[in-house]
Amino acid sequence: MFSVSKSSSLLAHRVAFTRSFAGARDKHTLVLVRHGESTWNLANKFTGWYDCPLSEKGHVEAAEGGRLINDAGIKPNIAFTSLQKRAIRTLWHVLEETNRMWIPTIKSWKINERHYGGLQGLDKQETVDKYGKDQVLTWRRSYDIPPPTVDKTSEHHPSNDERYADVADWPEEFTESLATTLDRVVPYWESEIAPELKSGKTVLIAAHGNSLRALVKHLDGIDESEISNLNIPTGTPLVYELDENLKPIPQAGSFLPLTGRYLGDQDAIRNRIEGVKNQTK
Ligand SMILES: O=C(O)[C@@H](CO)OP(=O)(O)O
């Protein structure tokens, strides 16, 4: 008797489990968060792979982002972040505010900020004063024109940082454009992140202005000229609903060309986006 009722309840459980995952497979939720303001955002310096922490305001922004995710009832099952403390700390805030510190978190340099080469550490406004606004805008936002390189004598070259030294065969001269950032972000998305979504999980990614620009360029099919005008605000959750092929389902109130929706006060978000844009006036 006992074994019959046990096996039938097991069967019922399996059916319910399969149903809930079959339902989940029709629509997938992806949450992207750029880290909160960092100390080098505050100082208006080109940052790239320099590992600066969040500023005080950045901690507040990241926690607020977490509360917005929680209030929206979104429950991430797995999280991805970079090897950079501003994104990792942002993720910690979000996990704390959503009471989901227990979920698996995976870190990879593949979703690091775009490496800013020889500009890393330079003041953005002083760089405009020296090279002109147009040149700096080209370095910041052109699709495939990279900033100047660093060589292996520079502290900013990845071969001089133990977390990166052995993960790739770094060229003598290194820098990244948005195009070369895409070359690492998109394969990582395809091989590591997309399968988690397809298995029915809600995915959270805490990353960076330019690695997220690369990802949304791919997701939303944004063309090379349009992506130049796209700036991603700090600490602001961007929520995508994806169909069974992981194509975005356009959300009401999205800021085109993005089809995901930002959580929070929409006017404040517009101001934050303008703030990023105006770092080099
Ligand atoms: O300095 C950087 O690494 C990035 C992000 O903070 O700046 P920008 O927005 O100029 O690409």
PDBQT file of the ligand as one rigid body, heavy atoms in Angstrom, charges set to zero:
ROOT
HETATM    1  O1  LIG A 301      35.963  53.808 -17.823  1.00  0.00    +0.000 OA
HETATM    2  C1  LIG A 301      35.389  52.769 -18.188  1.00  0.00    +0.000 C 
HETATM    3  O2  LIG A 301      35.874  51.636 -18.078  1.00  0.00    +0.000 OA
HETATM    4  C2  LIG A 301      34.008  52.874 -18.805  1.00  0.00    +0.000 C 
HETATM    5  C3  LIG A 301      32.933  52.530 -17.843  1.00  0.00    +0.000 C 
HETATM    6  O3  LIG A 301      33.033  53.189 -16.629  1.00  0.00    +0.000 OA
HETATM    7  O4  LIG A 301      33.844  54.194 -19.236  1.00  0.00    +0.000 OA
HETATM    8  P1  LIG A 301      33.101  54.654 -20.580  1.00  0.00    +0.000 P 
HETATM    9  O5  LIG A 301      31.660  54.858 -20.192  1.00  0.00    +0.000 OA
HETATM   10  O6  LIG A 301      33.791  55.955 -20.886  1.00  0.00    +0.000 OA
HETATM   11  O7  LIG A 301      33.304  53.631 -21.635  1.00  0.00    +0.000 OA
ENDROOT
TORSDOF 0
